[in-house]
Each structure stands twice: as C-alpha cells, then as structure tokens.
Amino acid sequence: MSNEATRLVVDQHVVHPLLIPGDVIEAVREAFVLHGQRAARVFRPNVIAMIVLLPQRSGNVPKRSRKT
C-alpha cells in the first residue's frame, strides 16, 4: 500500500463497545487474506490496547513446573 491516505486508525474507546467476537474473527481473516494478496498490511497489535481489552492476561495464571 503506497497510498498512506487509505490508512484508518481508531482508538480503543471507539472500537471496544462495538466488538463482537464473530465479527472480529471475520475481520482478522479478511485482513490476512488481503495481506497475502499484497492488498493491505497487517500491523502488530498495540500492547497497551490488548491490556485494556484483555484484562485477564496469562500473568494471572499460576505457573506450573516444567517436566524435564
């Protein structure tokens, strides 16, 4: 994508109330298809946004000992 005018950036306050899991999965699949066709770019998620959207992170899960 050489045309930067096509980039759309929205913040979490706009997106969070609109998130429906099925729609999110469909949008992510479409984004990766477009990325594979070189018709779009897929950017890494913002870590701060993920903390807000997913407050129960794996850090809250007790560690298990590894078997060697």
PDB file of N, CA, C and O in Angstrom:
ATOM      1  N   MET A   1       0.847  -1.179   0.000  1.00  0.00           N
ATOM      2  CA  MET A   1       0.000   0.000   0.000  1.00  0.00           C
ATOM      3  C   MET A   1       0.884   1.230   0.000  1.00  0.00           C
ATOM      4  O   MET A   1       1.478   1.581   1.019  1.00  0.00           O
ATOM      5  N   SER A   2       0.965   1.860  -1.110  1.00  0.00           N
ATOM      6  CA  SER A   2       1.794   3.052  -1.175  1.00  0.00           C
ATOM      7  C   SER A   2       1.015   4.315  -0.823  1.00  0.00           C
ATOM      8  O   SER A   2       1.616   5.346  -0.521  1.00  0.00           O
ATOM      9  N   ASN A   3      -0.285   4.250  -0.857  1.00  0.00           N
ATOM     10  CA  ASN A   3      -1.107   5.418  -0.575  1.00  0.00           C
ATOM     11  C   ASN A   3      -1.448   5.465   0.913  1.00  0.00           C
ATOM     12  O   ASN A   3      -2.318   4.725   1.373  1.00  0.00           O
ATOM     13  N   GLU A   4      -0.777   6.318   1.657  1.00  0.00           N
ATOM     14  CA  GLU A   4      -0.992   6.413   3.098  1.00  0.00           C
ATOM     15  C   GLU A   4      -2.358   7.007   3.446  1.00  0.00           C
ATOM     16  O   GLU A   4      -2.796   6.902   4.591  1.00  0.00           O
ATOM     17  N   ALA A   5      -3.032   7.624   2.488  1.00  0.00           N
ATOM     18  CA  ALA A   5      -4.350   8.212   2.751  1.00  0.00           C
ATOM     19  C   ALA A   5      -5.394   7.138   3.007  1.00  0.00           C
ATOM     20  O   ALA A   5      -6.472   7.446   3.516  1.00  0.00           O
ATOM     21  N   THR A   6      -5.105   5.887   2.670  1.00  0.00           N
ATOM     22  CA  THR A   6      -6.076   4.814   2.874  1.00  0.00           C
ATOM     23  C   THR A   6      -5.985   4.192   4.259  1.00  0.00           C
ATOM     24  O   THR A   6      -6.792   3.327   4.598  1.00  0.00           O
ATOM     25  N   ARG A   7      -5.028   4.612   5.057  1.00  0.00           N
ATOM     26  CA  ARG A   7      -4.858   4.040   6.397  1.00  0.00           C
ATOM     27  C   ARG A   7      -5.903   4.623   7.341  1.00  0.00           C
ATOM     28  O   ARG A   7      -6.125   5.833   7.361  1.00  0.00           O
ATOM     29  N   LEU A   8      -6.535   3.765   8.115  1.00  0.00           N
ATOM     30  CA  LEU A   8      -7.543   4.191   9.081  1.00  0.00           C
ATOM     31  C   LEU A   8      -7.084   3.755  10.465  1.00  0.00           C
ATOM     32  O   LEU A   8      -6.798   2.579  10.690  1.00  0.00           O
ATOM     33  N   VAL A   9      -7.018   4.688  11.373  1.00  0.00           N
ATOM     34  CA  VAL A   9      -6.615   4.383  12.736  1.00  0.00           C
ATOM     35  C   VAL A   9      -7.721   4.848  13.667  1.00  0.00           C
ATOM     36  O   VAL A   9      -8.143   6.004  13.615  1.00  0.00           O
ATOM     37  N   VAL A  10      -8.188   3.948  14.517  1.00  0.00           N
ATOM     38  CA  VAL A  10      -9.200   4.310  15.513  1.00  0.00           C
ATOM     39  C   VAL A  10      -8.671   3.893  16.877  1.00  0.00           C
ATOM     40  O   VAL A  10      -7.849   2.983  16.983  1.00  0.00           O
ATOM     41  N   ASP A  11      -9.144   4.561  17.912  1.00  0.00           N
ATOM     42  CA  ASP A  11      -8.665   4.209  19.242  1.00  0.00           C
ATOM     43  C   ASP A  11      -9.621   3.245  19.931  1.00  0.00           C
ATOM     44  O   ASP A  11     -10.715   2.969  19.439  1.00  0.00           O
ATOM     45  N   GLN A  12      -9.188   2.746  21.070  1.00  0.00           N
ATOM     46  CA  GLN A  12      -9.941   1.717  21.780  1.00  0.00           C
ATOM     47  C   GLN A  12     -11.306   2.196  22.261  1.00  0.00           C
ATOM     48  O   GLN A  12     -12.229   1.392  22.392  1.00  0.00           O
ATOM     49  N   HIS A  13     -11.446   3.484  22.523  1.00  0.00           N
ATOM     50  CA  HIS A  13     -12.715   3.997  23.030  1.00  0.00           C
ATOM     51  C   HIS A  13     -13.811   3.935  21.971  1.00  0.00           C
ATOM     52  O   HIS A  13     -14.995   3.863  22.301  1.00  0.00           O
ATOM     53  N   VAL A  14     -13.421   3.964  20.715  1.00  0.00           N
ATOM     54  CA  VAL A  14     -14.381   3.853  19.617  1.00  0.00           C
ATOM     55  C   VAL A  14     -14.692   2.389  19.336  1.00  0.00           C
ATOM     56  O   VAL A  14     -15.843   2.033  19.087  1.00  0.00           O
ATOM     57  N   VAL A  15     -13.679   1.549  19.375  1.00  0.00           N
ATOM     58  CA  VAL A  15     -13.817   0.161  18.945  1.00  0.00           C
ATOM     59  C   VAL A  15     -14.384  -0.755  20.021  1.00  0.00           C
ATOM     60  O   VAL A  15     -15.217  -1.610  19.723  1.00  0.00           O
ATOM     61  N   HIS A  16     -13.953  -0.593  21.255  1.00  0.00           N
ATOM     62  CA  HIS A  16     -14.300  -1.541  22.322  1.00  0.00           C
ATOM     63  C   HIS A  16     -15.802  -1.833  22.440  1.00  0.00           C
ATOM     64  O   HIS A  16     -16.163  -3.006  22.530  1.00  0.00           O
ATOM     65  N   PRO A  17     -16.694  -0.839  22.445  1.00  0.00           N
ATOM     66  CA  PRO A  17     -18.123  -1.156  22.579  1.00  0.00           C
ATOM     67  C   PRO A  17     -18.702  -1.885  21.364  1.00  0.00           C
ATOM     68  O   PRO A  17     -19.780  -2.473  21.454  1.00  0.00           O
ATOM     69  N   LEU A  18     -18.010  -1.851  20.251  1.00  0.00           N
ATOM     70  CA  LEU A  18     -18.528  -2.447  19.025  1.00  0.00           C
ATOM     71  C   LEU A  18     -18.030  -3.866  18.778  1.00  0.00           C
ATOM     72  O   LEU A  18     -18.467  -4.515  17.828  1.00  0.00           O
ATOM     73  N   LEU A  19     -17.127  -4.352  19.613  1.00  0.00           N
ATOM     74  CA  LEU A  19     -16.515  -5.654  19.365  1.00  0.00           C
ATOM     75  C   LEU A  19     -17.492  -6.802  19.606  1.00  0.00           C
ATOM     76  O   LEU A  19     -18.046  -6.960  20.694  1.00  0.00           O
ATOM     77  N   ILE A  20     -17.681  -7.584  18.570  1.00  0.00           N
ATOM     78  CA  ILE A  20     -18.461  -8.815  18.634  1.00  0.00           C
ATOM     79  C   ILE A  20     -17.495  -9.907  18.181  1.00  0.00           C
ATOM     80  O   ILE A  20     -16.963  -9.823  17.074  1.00  0.00           O
ATOM     81  N   PRO A  21     -17.251 -10.932  19.008  1.00  0.00           N
ATOM     82  CA  PRO A  21     -16.204 -11.906  18.686  1.00  0.00           C
ATOM     83  C   PRO A  21     -16.259 -12.474  17.267  1.00  0.00           C
ATOM     84  O   PRO A  21     -15.221 -12.576  16.614  1.00  0.00           O
ATOM     85  N   GLY A  22     -17.422 -12.839  16.782  1.00  0.00           N
ATOM     86  CA  GLY A  22     -17.527 -13.387  15.428  1.00  0.00           C
ATOM     87  C   GLY A  22     -17.103 -12.386  14.372  1.00  0.00           C
ATOM     88  O   GLY A  22     -16.445 -12.744  13.395  1.00  0.00           O
ATOM     89  N   ASP A  23     -17.478 -11.141  14.565  1.00  0.00           N
ATOM     90  CA  ASP A  23     -17.094 -10.088  13.621  1.00  0.00           C
ATOM     91  C   ASP A  23     -15.590  -9.835  13.652  1.00  0.00           C
ATOM     92  O   ASP A  23     -14.971  -9.585  12.618  1.00  0.00           O
ATOM     93  N   VAL A  24     -15.011  -9.904  14.850  1.00  0.00           N
ATOM     94  CA  VAL A  24     -13.569  -9.692  14.981  1.00  0.00           C
ATOM     95  C   VAL A  24     -12.813 -10.791  14.245  1.00  0.00           C
ATOM     96  O   VAL A  24     -11.860 -10.509  13.518  1.00  0.00           O
ATOM     97  N   ILE A  25     -13.230 -12.036  14.427  1.00  0.00           N
ATOM     98  CA  ILE A  25     -12.569 -13.161  13.750  1.00  0.00           C
ATOM     99  C   ILE A  25     -12.678 -13.005  12.241  1.00  0.00           C
ATOM    100  O   ILE A  25     -11.699 -13.210  11.523  1.00  0.00           O
ATOM    101  N   GLU A  26     -13.855 -12.645  11.755  1.00  0.00           N
ATOM    102  CA  GLU A  26     -14.052 -12.451  10.313  1.00  0.00           C
ATOM    103  C   GLU A  26     -13.168 -11.318   9.781  1.00  0.00           C
ATOM    104  O   GLU A  26     -12.569 -11.445   8.713  1.00  0.00           O
ATOM    105  N   ALA A  27     -13.090 -10.229  10.518  1.00  0.00           N
ATOM    106  CA  ALA A  27     -12.269  -9.092  10.083  1.00  0.00           C
ATOM    107  C   ALA A  27     -10.786  -9.454  10.056  1.00  0.00           C
ATOM    108  O   ALA A  27     -10.063  -9.050   9.145  1.00  0.00           O
ATOM    109  N   VAL A  28     -10.334 -10.212  11.050  1.00  0.00           N
ATOM    110  CA  VAL A  28      -8.926 -10.621  11.084  1.00  0.00           C
ATOM    111  C   VAL A  28      -8.620 -11.548   9.919  1.00  0.00           C
ATOM    112  O   VAL A  28      -7.575 -11.416   9.282  1.00  0.00           O
ATOM    113  N   ARG A  29      -9.519 -12.486   9.631  1.00  0.00           N
ATOM    114  CA  ARG A  29      -9.312 -13.380   8.486  1.00  0.00           C
ATOM    115  C   ARG A  29      -9.230 -12.592   7.186  1.00  0.00           C
ATOM    116  O   ARG A  29      -8.354 -12.838   6.357  1.00  0.00           O
ATOM    117  N   GLU A  30     -10.143 -11.646   7.012  1.00  0.00           N
ATOM    118  CA  GLU A  30     -10.132 -10.821   5.798  1.00  0.00           C
ATOM    119  C   GLU A  30      -8.843 -10.005   5.703  1.00  0.00           C
ATOM    120  O   GLU A  30      -8.269  -9.862   4.624  1.00  0.00           O
ATOM    121  N   ALA A  31      -8.395  -9.475   6.836  1.00  0.00           N
ATOM    122  CA  ALA A  31      -7.156  -8.687   6.836  1.00  0.00           C
ATOM    123  C   ALA A  31      -5.968  -9.536   6.398  1.00  0.00           C
ATOM    124  O   ALA A  31      -5.122  -9.068   5.636  1.00  0.00           O
ATOM    125  N   PHE A  32      -5.895 -10.777   6.872  1.00  0.00           N
ATOM    126  CA  PHE A  32      -4.778 -11.633   6.489  1.00  0.00           C
ATOM    127  C   PHE A  32      -4.873 -12.072   5.034  1.00  0.00           C
ATOM    128  O   PHE A  32      -3.846 -12.230   4.374  1.00  0.00           O
ATOM    129  N   VAL A  33      -6.088 -12.273   4.521  1.00  0.00           N
ATOM    130  CA  VAL A  33      -6.244 -12.592   3.091  1.00  0.00           C
ATOM    131  C   VAL A  33      -5.756 -11.420   2.251  1.00  0.00           C
ATOM    132  O   VAL A  33      -4.997 -11.611   1.301  1.00  0.00           O
ATOM    133  N   LEU A  34      -6.183 -10.215   2.592  1.00  0.00           N
ATOM    134  CA  LEU A  34      -5.742  -9.027   1.861  1.00  0.00           C
ATOM    135  C   LEU A  34      -4.236  -8.841   1.981  1.00  0.00           C
ATOM    136  O   LEU A  34      -3.575  -8.456   1.016  1.00  0.00           O
ATOM    137  N   HIS A  35      -3.699  -9.111   3.158  1.00  0.00           N
ATOM    138  CA  HIS A  35      -2.250  -9.005   3.359  1.00  0.00           C
ATOM    139  C   HIS A  35      -1.522 -10.000   2.451  1.00  0.00           C
ATOM    140  O   HIS A  35      -0.500  -9.668   1.852  1.00  0.00           O
ATOM    141  N   GLY A  36      -2.049 -11.205   2.356  1.00  0.00           N
ATOM    142  CA  GLY A  36      -1.445 -12.219   1.498  1.00  0.00           C
ATOM    143  C   GLY A  36      -1.489 -11.852   0.027  1.00  0.00           C
ATOM    144  O   GLY A  36      -0.623 -12.261  -0.745  1.00  0.00           O
ATOM    145  N   GLN A  37      -2.491 -11.085  -0.363  1.00  0.00           N
ATOM    146  CA  GLN A  37      -2.624 -10.637  -1.756  1.00  0.00           C
ATOM    147  C   GLN A  37      -1.884  -9.316  -1.987  1.00  0.00           C
ATOM    148  O   GLN A  37      -1.964  -8.733  -3.068  1.00  0.00           O
ATOM    149  N   ARG A  38      -1.174  -8.858  -0.976  1.00  0.00           N
ATOM    150  CA  ARG A  38      -0.464  -7.571  -1.021  1.00  0.00           C
ATOM    151  C   ARG A  38      -1.425  -6.401  -1.277  1.00  0.00           C
ATOM    152  O   ARG A  38      -1.055  -5.396  -1.884  1.00  0.00           O
ATOM    153  N   ALA A  39      -2.658  -6.556  -0.803  1.00  0.00           N
ATOM    154  CA  ALA A  39      -3.654  -5.503  -0.957  1.00  0.00           C
ATOM    155  C   ALA A  39      -3.825  -4.704   0.339  1.00  0.00           C
ATOM    156  O   ALA A  39      -4.532  -3.697   0.362  1.00  0.00           O
ATOM    157  N   ALA A  40      -3.182  -5.153   1.403  1.00  0.00           N
ATOM    158  CA  ALA A  40      -3.285  -4.460   2.692  1.00  0.00           C
ATOM    159  C   ALA A  40      -2.119  -4.899   3.562  1.00  0.00           C
ATOM    160  O   ALA A  40      -1.405  -5.845   3.229  1.00  0.00           O
ATOM    161  N   ARG A  41      -1.931  -4.211   4.672  1.00  0.00           N
ATOM    162  CA  ARG A  41      -0.900  -4.576   5.639  1.00  0.00           C
ATOM    163  C   ARG A  41      -1.555  -4.950   6.957  1.00  0.00           C
ATOM    164  O   ARG A  41      -2.564  -4.362   7.345  1.00  0.00           O
ATOM    165  N   VAL A  42      -0.990  -5.910   7.631  1.00  0.00           N
ATOM    166  CA  VAL A  42      -1.453  -6.286   8.960  1.00  0.00           C
ATOM    167  C   VAL A  42      -0.388  -5.824   9.947  1.00  0.00           C
ATOM    168  O   VAL A  42       0.771  -6.231   9.866  1.00  0.00           O
ATOM    169  N   PHE A  43      -0.794  -4.979  10.870  1.00  0.00           N
ATOM    170  CA  PHE A  43       0.134  -4.433  11.851  1.00  0.00           C
ATOM    171  C   PHE A  43       0.021  -5.196  13.165  1.00  0.00           C
ATOM    172  O   PHE A  43      -1.043  -5.710  13.511  1.00  0.00           O
ATOM    173  N   ARG A  44       1.127  -5.260  13.886  1.00  0.00           N
ATOM    174  CA  ARG A  44       1.101  -5.894  15.197  1.00  0.00           C
ATOM    175  C   ARG A  44       0.205  -5.082  16.125  1.00  0.00           C
ATOM    176  O   ARG A  44       0.173  -3.854  16.045  1.00  0.00           O
ATOM    177  N   PRO A  45      -0.525  -5.769  17.009  1.00  0.00           N
ATOM    178  CA  PRO A  45      -1.424  -5.037  17.911  1.00  0.00           C
ATOM    179  C   PRO A  45      -0.651  -4.187  18.910  1.00  0.00           C
ATOM    180  O   PRO A  45       0.492  -4.479  19.263  1.00  0.00           O
ATOM    181  N   ASN A  46      -1.304  -3.146  19.344  1.00  0.00           N
ATOM    182  CA  ASN A  46      -0.748  -2.270  20.365  1.00  0.00           C
ATOM    183  C   ASN A  46      -0.866  -2.985  21.712  1.00  0.00           C
ATOM    184  O   ASN A  46      -1.966  -3.368  22.109  1.00  0.00           O
ATOM    185  N   VAL A  47       0.231  -3.167  22.405  1.00  0.00           N
ATOM    186  CA  VAL A  47       0.237  -3.911  23.660  1.00  0.00           C
ATOM    187  C   VAL A  47      -0.659  -3.253  24.699  1.00  0.00           C
ATOM    188  O   VAL A  47      -1.360  -3.950  25.433  1.00  0.00           O
ATOM    189  N   ILE A  48      -0.652  -1.948  24.775  1.00  0.00           N
ATOM    190  CA  ILE A  48      -1.493  -1.249  25.749  1.00  0.00           C
ATOM    191  C   ILE A  48      -2.964  -1.507  25.457  1.00  0.00           C
ATOM    192  O   ILE A  48      -3.747  -1.705  26.386  1.00  0.00           O
ATOM    193  N   ALA A  49      -3.354  -1.509  24.191  1.00  0.00           N
ATOM    194  CA  ALA A  49      -4.744  -1.790  23.835  1.00  0.00           C
ATOM    195  C   ALA A  49      -5.120  -3.207  24.237  1.00  0.00           C
ATOM    196  O   ALA A  49      -6.241  -3.441  24.688  1.00  0.00           O
ATOM    197  N   MET A  50      -4.208  -4.153  24.082  1.00  0.00           N
ATOM    198  CA  MET A  50      -4.509  -5.533  24.451  1.00  0.00           C
ATOM    199  C   MET A  50      -4.707  -5.673  25.950  1.00  0.00           C
ATOM    200  O   MET A  50      -5.546  -6.459  26.389  1.00  0.00           O
ATOM    201  N   ILE A  51      -3.956  -4.932  26.737  1.00  0.00           N
ATOM    202  CA  ILE A  51      -4.109  -4.995  28.190  1.00  0.00           C
ATOM    203  C   ILE A  51      -5.492  -4.489  28.584  1.00  0.00           C
ATOM    204  O   ILE A  51      -6.116  -5.035  29.494  1.00  0.00           O
ATOM    205  N   VAL A  52      -5.971  -3.459  27.913  1.00  0.00           N
ATOM    206  CA  VAL A  52      -7.290  -2.903  28.217  1.00  0.00           C
ATOM    207  C   VAL A  52      -8.387  -3.859  27.769  1.00  0.00           C
ATOM    208  O   VAL A  52      -9.365  -4.058  28.491  1.00  0.00           O
ATOM    209  N   LEU A  53      -8.237  -4.459  26.577  1.00  0.00           N
ATOM    210  CA  LEU A  53      -9.267  -5.349  26.050  1.00  0.00           C
ATOM    211  C   LEU A  53      -9.248  -6.720  26.716  1.00  0.00           C
ATOM    212  O   LEU A  53     -10.290  -7.367  26.828  1.00  0.00           O
ATOM    213  N   LEU A  54      -8.089  -7.166  27.154  1.00  0.00           N
ATOM    214  CA  LEU A  54      -7.950  -8.490  27.749  1.00  0.00           C
ATOM    215  C   LEU A  54      -7.359  -8.375  29.155  1.00  0.00           C
ATOM    216  O   LEU A  54      -6.195  -8.713  29.368  1.00  0.00           O
ATOM    217  N   PRO A  55      -8.152  -7.902  30.109  1.00  0.00           N
ATOM    218  CA  PRO A  55      -7.593  -7.659  31.437  1.00  0.00           C
ATOM    219  C   PRO A  55      -7.142  -8.931  32.155  1.00  0.00           C
ATOM    220  O   PRO A  55      -6.251  -8.865  33.002  1.00  0.00           O
ATOM    221  N   GLN A  56      -7.726 -10.071  31.845  1.00  0.00           N
ATOM    222  CA  GLN A  56      -7.329 -11.325  32.481  1.00  0.00           C
ATOM    223  C   GLN A  56      -6.241 -11.973  31.652  1.00  0.00           C
ATOM    224  O   GLN A  56      -6.498 -12.931  30.923  1.00  0.00           O
ATOM    225  N   ARG A  57      -5.038 -11.463  31.757  1.00  0.00           N
ATOM    226  CA  ARG A  57      -3.914 -11.973  30.988  1.00  0.00           C
ATOM    227  C   ARG A  57      -3.370 -13.238  31.625  1.00  0.00           C
ATOM    228  O   ARG A  57      -3.711 -13.586  32.755  1.00  0.00           O
ATOM    229  N   SER A  58      -2.527 -13.907  30.881  1.00  0.00           N
ATOM    230  CA  SER A  58      -1.954 -15.154  31.376  1.00  0.00           C
ATOM    231  C   SER A  58      -1.078 -14.947  32.606  1.00  0.00           C
ATOM    232  O   SER A  58      -0.774 -15.914  33.304  1.00  0.00           O
ATOM    233  N   GLY A  59      -0.671 -13.735  32.888  1.00  0.00           N
ATOM    234  CA  GLY A  59       0.125 -13.466  34.071  1.00  0.00           C
ATOM    235  C   GLY A  59      -0.620 -13.765  35.363  1.00  0.00           C
ATOM    236  O   GLY A  59      -0.001 -13.928  36.414  1.00  0.00           O
ATOM    237  N   ASN A  60      -1.944 -13.837  35.293  1.00  0.00           N
ATOM    238  CA  ASN A  60      -2.753 -14.131  36.467  1.00  0.00           C
ATOM    239  C   ASN A  60      -2.897 -15.626  36.714  1.00  0.00           C
ATOM    240  O   ASN A  60      -3.495 -16.030  37.711  1.00  0.00           O
ATOM    241  N   VAL A  61      -2.367 -16.443  35.834  1.00  0.00           N
ATOM    242  CA  VAL A  61      -2.468 -17.893  35.953  1.00  0.00           C
ATOM    243  C   VAL A  61      -1.234 -18.397  36.684  1.00  0.00           C
ATOM    244  O   VAL A  61      -0.116 -18.041  36.311  1.00  0.00           O
ATOM    245  N   PRO A  62      -1.406 -19.218  37.718  1.00  0.00           N
ATOM    246  CA  PRO A  62      -0.234 -19.722  38.440  1.00  0.00           C
ATOM    247  C   PRO A  62       0.676 -20.536  37.520  1.00  0.00           C
ATOM    248  O   PRO A  62       0.204 -21.242  36.630  1.00  0.00           O
ATOM    249  N   LYS A  63       1.981 -20.427  37.745  1.00  0.00           N
ATOM    250  CA  LYS A  63       2.940 -21.161  36.924  1.00  0.00           C
ATOM    251  C   LYS A  63       2.946 -22.631  37.313  1.00  0.00           C
ATOM    252  O   LYS A  63       2.758 -22.991  38.476  1.00  0.00           O
ATOM    253  N   ARG A  64       3.169 -23.473  36.301  1.00  0.00           N
ATOM    254  CA  ARG A  64       3.322 -24.904  36.544  1.00  0.00           C
ATOM    255  C   ARG A  64       4.794 -25.249  36.398  1.00  0.00           C
ATOM    256  O   ARG A  64       5.508 -24.619  35.617  1.00  0.00           O
ATOM    257  N   SER A  65       5.244 -26.231  37.133  1.00  0.00           N
ATOM    258  CA  SER A  65       6.638 -26.646  36.982  1.00  0.00           C
ATOM    259  C   SER A  65       6.786 -27.428  35.682  1.00  0.00           C
ATOM    260  O   SER A  65       5.901 -28.185  35.284  1.00  0.00           O
ATOM    261  N   ARG A  66       7.922 -27.226  35.037  1.00  0.00           N
ATOM    262  CA  ARG A  66       8.186 -27.932  33.786  1.00  0.00           C
ATOM    263  C   ARG A  66       8.735 -29.313  34.076  1.00  0.00           C
ATOM    264  O   ARG A  66       9.563 -29.496  34.969  1.00  0.00           O
ATOM    265  N   LYS A  67       8.265 -30.277  33.313  1.00  0.00           N
ATOM    266  CA  LYS A  67       8.807 -31.629  33.421  1.00  0.00           C
ATOM    267  C   LYS A  67       9.955 -31.743  32.442  1.00  0.00           C
ATOM    268  O   LYS A  67       9.811 -31.403  31.268  1.00  0.00           O
ATOM    269  N   THR A  68      11.087 -32.219  32.916  1.00  0.00           N
ATOM    270  CA  THR A  68      12.245 -32.362  32.026  1.00  0.00           C
ATOM    271  C   THR A  68      12.611 -33.806  31.832  1.00  0.00           C
ATOM    272  O   THR A  68      13.562 -34.111  31.113  1.00  0.00           O
TER     273      THR A  68
END
